[in-house]
Amino acid sequence: MAAAKTTRVSPTAYATGYFWYRHGLSHAALATPQGRRIDGVFRAFAGATRKLSGFSLDALMLARHKGIDARLREAIDRGKVAQVIEIAAGLSPRGWSFTQRYGRRLRYLETDLPAMAATKRALLERAGSLSDRHRVVELDALADHGPDSLEAIAATLDPKLGTAIVTEGLMNYLDPPSARAVWQRIAATLARFPHGVYLSDVYFQERARHPAVLAFGALLSVFVKGRMYIHFDTPADVPRVMKAAGFARARAIKCESIAPAREYAKIRGGDAVRVLEAWT
Ligand SMILES: C[S@@+](CC[C@H](N)C(=O)[O-])C[C@H]1O[C@@H](n2cnc3c(N)ncnc32)[C@H](O)[C@@H]1O
């Protein structure tokens, strides 16, 4: 089964879920005891990294999260997007915060592998967030067809409404052929809607050679018992690679040019991530 390749990644979602909560971005229901434990380990590591090298992993996480949020809000506010599919949502607060903000103007589908989707559904039920506009469904990003494929999940949405697909903290766990296949599936899916935008965090080889990034990647690799991958050498590669995957235009937006992410992008570490935005 395709999903078996990446289920090992799921525990990291508890840690990021707790991280978003610790930084005041989430609902208490998404802060789990497991998350607190794993976040404690990452927090100690991030503290030591900052002291030794000045590189802030917290700034990197916050820049990426706030950067994606801001670009998604912009697409919704411009009337281009009324439906969102978040792939590998984990325990991220985005579905909760966006449905709070936009109410009936937005339909939000949170998706993840079965165990994490079940956990998220139970926690969001406790938070009182779920409705016909905000659902959690099982989706395997690596599945080409079948009930848990992106194709099948997207078919449940309104084909007349502009749609966004979001991934955060997923693509670097996928090997290059798997990543390309995921982007092709996303582009093909979005092309069926009147407007389609894909948003993700993105990193570059030129910046990823920083010892702090290498060390964090090594820590994550041990934790998930698998390798991490950087898919682009430089930001200039983004349009070419994403066009080859089926998008009409794409760019890697610096977080310092996105107002809500700017304060983090100014900190060393926060400048190592950009927001990938690709339109069909
Ligand atoms: C690092 S977590 C990120 C969670 C969330 N996006 C965030 O930023 O807090 C990675 C997530 O990817 C999910 N995942 C791993 N493999 C997947 C796959 N093949 N399809 C869908 N989700 C997957 C995991 O279950 C986990 O929730």
PDBQT file of the ligand as one rigid body, heavy atoms in Angstrom, charges set to zero:
ROOT
HETATM    1  C1  LIG A 301       4.895  17.079   9.930  1.00  0.00    +0.000 C 
HETATM    2  S1  LIG A 301       3.195  16.595   9.959  1.00  0.00    +0.000 S 
HETATM    3  C2  LIG A 301       2.503  18.120   9.441  1.00  0.00    +0.000 C 
HETATM    4  C3  LIG A 301       1.103  18.305   9.925  1.00  0.00    +0.000 C 
HETATM    5  C4  LIG A 301       0.495  19.675   9.656  1.00  0.00    +0.000 C 
HETATM    6  N1  LIG A 301       0.416  19.952   8.232  1.00  0.00    +0.000 N 
HETATM    7  C5  LIG A 301       1.232  20.765  10.371  1.00  0.00    +0.000 C 
HETATM    8  O1  LIG A 301       1.939  21.560   9.708  1.00  0.00    +0.000 OA
HETATM    9  O2  LIG A 301       1.111  20.868  11.589  1.00  0.00    +0.000 OA
HETATM   10  C6  LIG A 301       3.071  15.562   8.542  1.00  0.00    +0.000 C 
HETATM   11  C7  LIG A 301       1.687  14.960   8.298  1.00  0.00    +0.000 C 
HETATM   12  O3  LIG A 301       1.722  14.233   7.070  1.00  0.00    +0.000 OA
HETATM   13  C8  LIG A 301       0.828  13.148   7.173  1.00  0.00    +0.000 C 
HETATM   14  N2  LIG A 301       1.121  12.207   6.104  1.00  0.00    +0.000 N 
HETATM   15  C9  LIG A 301       2.204  11.413   5.971  1.00  0.00    +0.000 A 
HETATM   16  N3  LIG A 301       2.111  10.687   4.850  1.00  0.00    +0.000 NA
HETATM   17  C10 LIG A 301       0.951  11.038   4.231  1.00  0.00    +0.000 A 
HETATM   18  C11 LIG A 301       0.298  10.622   3.039  1.00  0.00    +0.000 A 
HETATM   19  N4  LIG A 301       0.834   9.676   2.248  1.00  0.00    +0.000 N 
HETATM   20  N5  LIG A 301      -0.887  11.173   2.726  1.00  0.00    +0.000 NA
HETATM   21  C12 LIG A 301      -1.445  12.104   3.532  1.00  0.00    +0.000 A 
HETATM   22  N6  LIG A 301      -0.873  12.529   4.678  1.00  0.00    +0.000 NA
HETATM   23  C13 LIG A 301       0.307  12.005   5.032  1.00  0.00    +0.000 A 
HETATM   24  C14 LIG A 301       1.094  12.651   8.568  1.00  0.00    +0.000 C 
HETATM   25  O4  LIG A 301       0.076  11.767   9.030  1.00  0.00    +0.000 OA
HETATM   26  C15 LIG A 301       1.192  13.960   9.341  1.00  0.00    +0.000 C 
HETATM   27  O5  LIG A 301      -0.059  14.362   9.824  1.00  0.00    +0.000 OA
ENDROOT
TORSDOF 0
